[in-house]
Amino acid sequence: MKPLALLLAVVFFVLGILYGLGTINLFTKSGTEHAHHITHLVLCWILALLALIWYRFQSSTETGRR
Amino acid sequence: MGGSFRSRGVPECSVTFLQALILALLQGVSELFPISSLGHTILVPALLHWTNVDRSSPTFLAFVVVLHLGTALALIVYYRARWWSIARALVASVVRGRLSQDRDERVGWLLVVGTIPVGILGVIFEQPVRALFGSPAPAAFFLAINGLVMFGGEALKRRRPGNLPIEHLTFAQSVLVGIAQSFALLPGISRSGASMVAGLLCDLDHEDAAEFSFLLATPVIFAAALLETRYLIAPGAHVVLAQAIVGGIVAAIAAYLSVAFLMRYFKSNDLRPFGWYCLIVGAVCFILSKRGLLS
């Protein structure tokens, strides 16, 4: 699960940047228009942070098993 | 009602003090009572023919942001001791890097997990859903449905009574409660009503279901308001500043009293009275809207 958690964190972090820059407009009100989607950026970064916390819990579990 | 304000140069989309007070009271009460605040903020202006209230204008949105901040603040103040222990337990578990058996920590992670669905679904679907259903007829229809959902929830609860404490919920159940809360994107469906019914079906009793619902609603209301604070600095937002400040205070007081009342109420009562209210008001408003009597 550790690689998945890390992958999710990276994906959400990058997605957040792309939304912030207006490069992607998926699931936004403006549709295909170029816009800075701050709400989407914030959501993606919160999800990235949660994925990192999940990664931390996984790491600790594996250390404990050893 | 808005004539004197308009003559002083206030834009027509602005809200008057009386409207601000009524809307603030309505927001503070209906956000926590399981009767849909969004549905009421659509239906009441339509019933009272408040043609100057434009729900999509930046000034009105700025006003609404302050009402939400007031409501969230009231919830945080009411549960301040609980939130403090939950926040400390969450930070401790992240630092430690593993979950423990601590009650507050467990509730904290349940809240985090339960908030994820409403965060994702809210960001994706809020605008299209408001655009599709943000008028009186759908709001009235969904308000009646909200009533039926509460009756259904109570009927199912009576079949399998249970009174698990909140911390005994599983993460999957917390996600389900979060998904149920997301149905409140539909005007007329109550956030607290939907999440309470889901909590009841996960074997919580009424008091714990209400508490979990209010705790779950707090970050959502607060985050939604914070993310919309741009409306407060938008050009023209200053015209509703006074109304927004008064409205925010009234909404906060109303919300605090509402949550205090509801936590007492749900010690020994259920959702059915709210179900009757939603069913009757929803049905009446739906008929009125179909007859063109709601504007």
Interface residues (C-beta under 8 A of the other chain):
Chain A: F27 K29 I38 T39 H40 V42 L43 I46 L47 L50 I53 R56 F57 S59 S60 T61 G64
Chain B: V94 R96 G97 R98 L99 V112 I116 G119 I120 V123 I124 Q127 L227 R230
